[in-house]
Amino acid sequence: MKKRFLIAILTAISSISHTTMAQQINIISVSEKRDCHNFYTMMKEAFPLAYNDPAAPRFIFFDNNKNFIFGVGGYVQLTGVYDFNGVENYNFFTTSAIAMKGHQGGASYGMTIGQSRLFFKLIGNTDVGRLVSYLEMEFQGPQNTPKLQQAFVQFKGFTLGQTWSTFGDMTAVPTTIDEEGPSSGIEIRQPMIRYTCRFHEHWESSLALEYAQASYSTGEYAKTIRQKIPDIPLNIRYTTSNKSHFQLGAILRNISYQNQVTDKDKIHTCWGIMGSGLLNLSSATSLMFQTEYGKGIANYIQDISGMGYDLIPISNDGELKAPGMWGLFAACQHNWTSDLYSTLTYSYARLEECGNLNKDTYKYAQYAAINLLWNFSEYGTTGLEYVFGRRNDFNHDYGNASRINAMIQYNF
């Protein structure tokens, strides 16, 4: 796998070299402080970035007319972890994975480079408008092999491909070294067709069809089947003159399953609403927040995604129910200097009922984190973070866990 990936990269570089000779392609290195030809700004503003998405690429290829600019970038990140209560994944401090009191594995330490990223980005001025294409990989596959995270094309308001869900607001998610982040965050990448319309200087709205993997529990009398209808999220955002913003979102889901008692396919209609925002309280302090509520939206809530809670069995007649679930987070980021900053985060996520599932089912969890990050150079960042989590089940069992993260990252 690694060999194939390296061959593909070398082939791409070779192809660019031949094109360079034929079309006089130029290559430069850009940054925020050295924004040659405004390329850095163009690359970064082509789409809103999440807190842990790579910034604008450092190396830019462009033709003499500057109609097409192609960037290669990413970062190498080494994270050292000391885990006090046995959360196994060193990249993700997932509170739903906390073991109950009396069953925890004890302290451990580890190191990971899995959060390192590599991306390619193209912006082209075509005869019919500007086109943006983006491809991003993270090294979290088996033995740190590349894993596709985002791959999309943007054109005339449309986004086609895989990127962050329209139901969420990644620009309101706080900065954490822990890649999991707030337990209630809506942080999921999905294939989609999305249209975004900016109908005023301060207002914009997005509507999408998204392919979501429903995750539900069938019990003994229902069966999982393939989905028949895409998820339909919608949002509307207001941005103020000081770059603060508020966003409201909603989603409609139709989850398919088979009732084995009646031997018929069923569709359960589910829904969710959310509100989020980022408030720039001063030049040095920002407040981020999000809250959501819905039925059958567990797939979108960070802490319980993929755990089978979109639908749950409630009886022996093969019928499934969409339980209510909700969450919220708030965070404050303060810039002590232009290069030194901290974020304090608190999050809560809750499942309202467990139906016929065992009573050791997840009920709610809390997540808190505080960090100090330092941009020690134009391309380098390092930091230290403390994370605490607590999980409670329906049978009143609970478990606490905590972790220290230390990170160094270099962008290229």
ZIWO-V990129 format. One record per residue. N is the residue number from 1. RES is the residue in three letters. SS is DSSP state (2 for helix, 1 for strand, 0 for the rest). OMEGA is omega as a letter, one per 20 degrees, with the letter a starting at -180 (NA if undefined). NEAR is the number of other ideal C-beta (glycine too) atoms within 12 Angstrom. Layout:
N/RES/SS/OMEGA/NEAR, N/RES/SS/OMEGA/NEAR
//
This chain:
1/MET/0/r/15, 2/LYS/2/a/15, 3/LYS/2/r/10, 4/ARG/2/a/12, 5/PHE/2/r/21, 6/LEU/2/r/15, 7/ILE/2/a/13, 8/ALA/2/r/19, 9/ILE/2/r/21, 10/LEU/2/r/14, 11/THR/2/r/14, 12/ALA/2/r/20, 13/ILE/2/r/20, 14/SER/2/r/14, 15/SER/2/r/17, 16/ILE/2/a/28, 17/SER/2/r/16, 18/HIS/2/r/13, 19/THR/2/r/20, 20/THR/2/a/19, 21/MET/2/a/11, 22/ALA/2/a/11, 23/GLN/2/r/18, 24/GLN/0/r/13, 25/ILE/0/r/24, 26/ASN/1/r/24, 27/ILE/1/r/24, 28/ILE/1/r/22, 29/SER/1/a/25, 30/VAL/0/r/34, 31/SER/0/r/26, 32/GLU/0/a/20, 33/LYS/0/a/14, 34/ARG/0/a/18, 35/ASP/0/a/21, 36/CYS/2/r/24, 37/HIS/2/a/21, 38/ASN/2/a/19, 39/PHE/2/a/34, 40/TYR/2/a/31, 41/THR/2/r/20, 42/MET/2/a/29, 43/MET/2/a/37, 44/LYS/2/a/27, 45/GLU/2/a/19, 46/ALA/0/r/31, 47/PHE/0/a/33, 48/PRO/0/a/27, 49/LEU/0/r/26, 50/ALA/0/a/31, 51/TYR/0/a/34, 52/ASN/0/r/37, 53/ASP/0/r/34, 54/PRO/0/r/37, 55/ALA/0/r/32, 56/ALA/0/a/38, 57/PRO/0/a/40, 58/ARG/0/a/33, 59/PHE/1/a/29, 60/ILE/1/r/36, 61/PHE/1/a/36, 62/PHE/1/r/33, 63/ASP/0/a/23, 64/ASN/0/a/14, 65/ASN/0/a/14, 66/LYS/0/r/21, 67/ASN/0/r/18, 68/PHE/1/r/28, 69/ILE/1/a/39, 70/PHE/1/a/38, 71/GLY/1/r/40, 72/VAL/1/a/31, 73/GLY/1/r/36, 74/GLY/1/r/34, 75/TYR/1/r/32, 76/VAL/1/a/25, 77/GLN/1/r/35, 78/LEU/1/r/28, 79/THR/1/r/40, 80/GLY/1/a/23, 81/VAL/1/r/36, 82/TYR/1/a/26, 83/ASP/1/a/37, 84/PHE/0/a/25, 85/ASN/0/r/31, 86/GLY/0/r/30, 87/VAL/0/a/39, 88/GLU/0/a/22, 89/ASN/0/a/26, 90/TYR/0/r/34, 91/ASN/0/a/35, 92/PHE/0/r/37, 93/PHE/0/a/46, 94/THR/0/a/38, 95/THR/2/r/48, 96/SER/2/r/41, 97/ALA/2/r/34, 98/ILE/0/r/40, 99/ALA/0/a/28, 100/MET/0/r/26, 101/LYS/0/a/18, 102/GLY/0/a/13, 103/HIS/0/a/17, 104/GLN/0/a/24, 105/GLY/0/r/18, 106/GLY/0/a/16, 107/ALA/0/r/17, 108/SER/1/r/20, 109/TYR/1/r/18, 110/GLY/1/r/23, 111/MET/1/r/21, 112/THR/1/r/28, 113/ILE/0/a/26, 114/GLY/0/a/30, 115/GLN/0/r/38, 116/SER/0/a/34, 117/ARG/1/r/37, 118/LEU/1/a/33, 119/PHE/1/r/37, 120/PHE/1/a/32, 121/LYS/1/a/42, 122/LEU/1/r/32, 123/ILE/1/a/37, 124/GLY/1/r/27, 125/ASN/1/a/19, 126/THR/1/r/16, 127/ASP/0/a/8, 128/VAL/0/r/9, 129/GLY/1/a/14, 130/ARG/1/r/24, 131/LEU/1/r/27, 132/VAL/1/r/35, 133/SER/1/a/29, 134/TYR/1/r/39, 135/LEU/1/a/32, 136/GLU/1/r/36, 137/MET/1/r/31, 138/GLU/1/a/32, 139/PHE/0/a/29, 140/GLN/0/r/25, 141/GLY/0/r/17, 142/PRO/2/a/11, 143/GLN/2/r/13, 144/ASN/2/r/23, 145/THR/0/a/21, 146/PRO/0/r/28, 147/LYS/1/a/25, 148/LEU/1/r/25, 149/GLN/1/r/34, 150/GLN/1/r/37, 151/ALA/1/a/25, 152/PHE/1/r/32, 153/VAL/1/r/28, 154/GLN/1/a/32, 155/PHE/1/r/26, 156/LYS/0/r/17, 157/GLY/0/a/23, 158/PHE/1/r/23, 159/THR/1/a/35, 160/LEU/1/r/24, 161/GLY/1/a/29, 162/GLN/1/r/28, 163/THR/1/a/38, 164/TRP/1/a/40, 165/SER/0/r/44, 166/THR/0/a/42, 167/PHE/0/a/44, 168/GLY/0/r/45, 169/ASP/0/a/40, 170/MET/2/r/35, 171/THR/2/r/30, 172/ALA/2/a/44, 173/VAL/0/a/42, 174/PRO/0/r/45, 175/THR/0/r/40, 176/THR/0/r/46, 177/ILE/0/r/42, 178/ASP/0/a/50, 179/GLU/0/r/37, 180/GLU/0/a/40, 181/GLY/0/a/46, 182/PRO/0/a/49, 183/SER/0/a/48, 184/SER/0/a/47, 185/GLY/0/r/50, 186/ILE/0/a/50, 187/GLU/0/a/43, 188/ILE/0/r/38, 189/ARG/1/a/32, 190/GLN/1/r/35, 191/PRO/1/a/26, 192/MET/1/r/35, 193/ILE/1/a/28, 194/ARG/1/r/36, 195/TYR/1/r/23, 196/THR/1/a/27, 197/CYS/1/r/18, 198/ARG/0/a/17, 199/PHE/0/r/14, 200/HIS/0/r/12, 201/GLU/0/a/10, 202/HIS/0/a/18, 203/TRP/1/r/20, 204/GLU/1/a/23, 205/SER/1/r/25, 206/SER/1/r/39, 207/LEU/1/a/28, 208/ALA/1/r/37, 209/LEU/1/a/27, 210/GLU/1/r/37, 211/TYR/0/a/26, 212/ALA/0/r/39, 213/GLN/0/r/24, 214/ALA/0/a/38, 215/SER/0/a/27, 216/TYR/1/r/39, 217/SER/0/a/35, 218/THR/0/a/31, 219/GLY/0/a/29, 220/GLU/0/a/16, 221/TYR/0/r/23, 222/ALA/1/a/36, 223/LYS/1/r/25, 224/THR/1/r/24, 225/ILE/0/r/21, 226/ARG/0/a/14, 227/GLN/0/a/26, 228/LYS/0/a/18, 229/ILE/0/r/21, 230/PRO/0/r/27, 231/ASP/1/a/40, 232/ILE/1/r/29, 233/PRO/1/r/43, 234/LEU/1/r/29, 235/ASN/1/r/39, 236/ILE/1/a/29, 237/ARG/1/r/33, 238/TYR/1/r/24, 239/THR/1/a/24, 240/THR/0/a/16, 241/SER/0/r/10, 242/ASN/0/r/14, 243/LYS/0/r/17, 244/SER/0/r/25, 245/HIS/1/r/31, 246/PHE/1/a/27, 247/GLN/1/r/38, 248/LEU/1/a/27, 249/GLY/1/r/37, 250/ALA/1/r/29, 251/ILE/1/r/41, 252/LEU/1/r/30, 253/ARG/1/r/39, 254/ASN/1/a/26, 255/ILE/1/a/43, 256/SER/1/r/30, 257/TYR/1/r/38, 258/GLN/1/r/26, 259/ASN/1/a/28, 260/GLN/0/r/23, 261/VAL/0/r/20, 262/THR/0/a/15, 263/ASP/0/r/12, 264/LYS/1/r/17, 265/ASP/1/a/22, 266/LYS/1/r/30, 267/ILE/1/r/23, 268/HIS/1/r/31, 269/THR/1/a/21, 270/CYS/1/a/38, 271/TRP/1/r/28, 272/GLY/1/r/40, 273/ILE/1/r/29, 274/MET/1/r/40, 275/GLY/1/a/29, 276/SER/1/r/40, 277/GLY/1/r/31, 278/LEU/1/a/34, 279/LEU/1/r/23, 280/ASN/1/a/22, 281/LEU/0/r/18, 282/SER/0/r/14, 283/SER/0/a/12, 284/ALA/0/a/16, 285/THR/1/r/21, 286/SER/1/r/31, 287/LEU/1/r/26, 288/MET/1/a/39, 289/PHE/1/r/33, 290/GLN/1/r/45, 291/THR/1/r/31, 292/GLU/1/r/47, 293/TYR/1/r/29, 294/GLY/1/r/37, 295/LYS/1/a/31, 296/GLY/0/a/40, 297/ILE/0/a/47, 298/ALA/2/a/46, 299/ASN/2/a/40, 300/TYR/2/a/50, 301/ILE/0/a/51, 302/GLN/0/a/42, 303/ASP/0/a/45, 304/ILE/0/r/43, 305/SER/0/r/36, 306/GLY/0/a/23, 307/MET/0/r/30, 308/GLY/0/a/33, 309/TYR/1/r/42, 310/ASP/0/r/40, 311/LEU/0/r/45, 312/ILE/1/r/40, 313/PRO/1/a/33, 314/ILE/0/a/23, 315/SER/0/a/17, 316/ASN/0/a/15, 317/ASP/0/r/19, 318/GLY/0/r/26, 319/GLU/0/r/26, 320/LEU/1/a/41, 321/LYS/1/r/32, 322/ALA/0/a/36, 323/PRO/0/r/38, 324/GLY/1/r/26, 325/MET/1/a/44, 326/TRP/1/r/32, 327/GLY/1/r/44, 328/LEU/1/r/31, 329/PHE/1/r/46, 330/ALA/1/a/31, 331/ALA/1/r/37, 332/CYS/1/r/28, 333/GLN/1/r/34, 334/HIS/1/r/25, 335/ASN/1/r/23, 336/TRP/0/r/16, 337/THR/0/r/15, 338/SER/0/a/13, 339/ASP/0/a/17, 340/LEU/1/a/20, 341/TYR/1/a/26, 342/SER/1/r/29, 343/THR/1/r/36, 344/LEU/1/a/29, 345/THR/1/r/42, 346/TYR/1/a/31, 347/SER/1/a/45, 348/TYR/1/r/33, 349/ALA/1/a/45, 350/ARG/1/r/34, 351/LEU/1/a/41, 352/GLU/0/r/27, 353/GLU/0/a/23, 354/CYS/0/r/31, 355/GLY/0/r/29, 356/ASN/0/r/26, 357/LEU/0/r/28, 358/ASN/0/a/18, 359/LYS/0/r/16, 360/ASP/0/r/19, 361/THR/0/r/30, 362/TYR/1/r/42, 363/LYS/1/r/33, 364/TYR/1/r/34, 365/ALA/1/r/41, 366/GLN/1/a/33, 367/TYR/1/r/46, 368/ALA/1/a/33, 369/ALA/1/r/43, 370/ILE/1/a/31, 371/ASN/1/r/35, 372/LEU/1/a/30, 373/LEU/1/a/34, 374/TRP/1/r/23, 375/ASN/0/a/26, 376/PHE/0/r/18, 377/SER/0/r/15, 378/GLU/0/a/21, 379/TYR/0/a/27, 380/GLY/1/r/21, 381/THR/1/r/31, 382/THR/1/a/26, 383/GLY/1/a/33, 384/LEU/1/a/27, 385/GLU/1/r/35, 386/TYR/1/a/30, 387/VAL/1/r/45, 388/PHE/1/r/31, 389/GLY/1/r/42, 390/ARG/1/r/34, 391/ARG/1/r/41, 392/ASN/1/r/28, 393/ASP/1/a/26, 394/PHE/0/r/24, 395/ASN/0/r/15, 396/HIS/0/r/14, 397/ASP/0/r/23, 398/TYR/1/r/27, 399/GLY/1/r/31, 400/ASN/1/r/27, 401/ALA/1/r/40, 402/SER/1/a/30, 403/ARG/1/r/44, 404/ILE/1/r/30, 405/ASN/1/r/41, 406/ALA/1/a/29, 407/MET/1/r/38, 408/ILE/1/a/28, 409/GLN/1/r/32, 410/TYR/1/a/24, 411/ASN/1/r/32, 412/PHE/0/NA/26
//
